[in-house]
Amino acid sequence: MEDGKGVQFITVTLENLGNAGAEVRSRYFLRAGEITKRIEVRAKATATTRVELPGTATKIVVNDGSVPESDLTNNVFKISAP
């Protein structure tokens, strides 16, 4: 959702199905660059964070491979322009 001032707020929810907690990096790609944030997800739990971006995101990538996981197919979310 964009607020009219060029700021977009995105809510991201991550689920950890594993037996170990992890701090996962998420990257938000904008037309003018990218922003990186970290979110801690405890074992067998979900974590939600809200990110303020200085523009419209075009893609979100969660976990750059630094945290081992069994399914990498759902780590990229592409955002289409309206």
C-alpha positions in Angstrom: 0.0 0.0 0.0 1.4 3.4 -0.9 0.5 6.5 1.1 0.6 9.2 -1.6 4.0 10.5 -0.5 5.9 7.8 -2.4 6.2 5.6 0.7 5.0 2.0 0.6 4.4 -0.2 3.6 4.7 -3.9 3.1 3.9 -6.6 5.7 5.9 -9.8 5.5 5.1 -13.0 7.3 7.6 -15.8 7.4 7.1 -19.4 8.6 9.9 -21.6 10.0 9.0 -25.3 9.8 12.4 -26.3 11.0 13.7 -27.2 14.5 16.1 -24.3 14.7 15.5 -20.5 14.8 17.1 -18.3 12.3 17.7 -14.6 11.5 16.7 -14.4 7.8 17.6 -11.6 5.4 14.9 -10.1 3.2 15.7 -7.8 0.2 13.2 -5.3 -1.2 13.9 -4.3 -4.8 12.8 -0.8 -5.8 13.1 1.0 -9.1 15.8 3.1 -7.5 17.8 0.4 -5.7 17.2 -2.1 -2.9 16.8 -2.3 0.9 17.8 -5.2 3.1 16.2 -6.1 6.4 16.5 -9.0 8.8 13.8 -10.8 10.7 14.2 -13.4 13.4 12.0 -16.5 13.0 12.0 -18.9 15.9 11.8 -22.7 15.4 8.3 -24.0 14.4 6.9 -20.5 14.4 5.9 -17.5 12.3 7.2 -14.0 12.4 5.7 -10.9 10.9 7.3 -7.5 10.2 6.2 -4.3 8.6 8.6 -2.6 6.3 8.5 1.1 5.1 9.9 1.6 1.7 10.7 4.9 0.0 9.0 3.9 -3.2 7.2 1.0 -4.9 8.7 -2.4 -4.5 9.1 -4.5 -7.7 10.3 -7.7 -6.0 10.9 -9.2 -2.6 13.4 -12.0 -1.9 13.5 -13.7 1.4 16.6 -15.7 2.4 19.5 -15.3 0.1 20.7 -18.9 0.8 22.6 -18.0 3.9 20.1 -19.9 6.0 19.7 -23.6 5.0 16.2 -24.6 4.0 14.6 -27.5 2.2 12.3 -25.5 -0.2 13.6 -22.4 -2.0 10.8 -22.2 -4.5 8.7 -19.8 -2.5 11.3 -17.2 -1.6 10.7 -14.7 -4.4 7.6 -12.5 -4.8 7.3 -10.3 -7.9 5.1 -7.3 -7.7 3.3 -6.2 -10.9 2.7 -2.5 -11.5 -1.0 -1.6 -11.5 
